[in-house]
């Protein structure tokens, strides 16, 4: 999957255009739209990786943020 395709899927899930690279936007959409509270970690990437949530948006965000 390309980064652009993953970004489109994230936007479809969230119902609006967000920047998946923005920690603030990711946290806001996860809380407000999906009621997902991530565990506290040093970075958002670590929190996403250690999340117990099996929601597809979490895996999409991880994929997006790891593709260079």
Beta strands, then each sheet from edge to edge (+ up, - down):
end
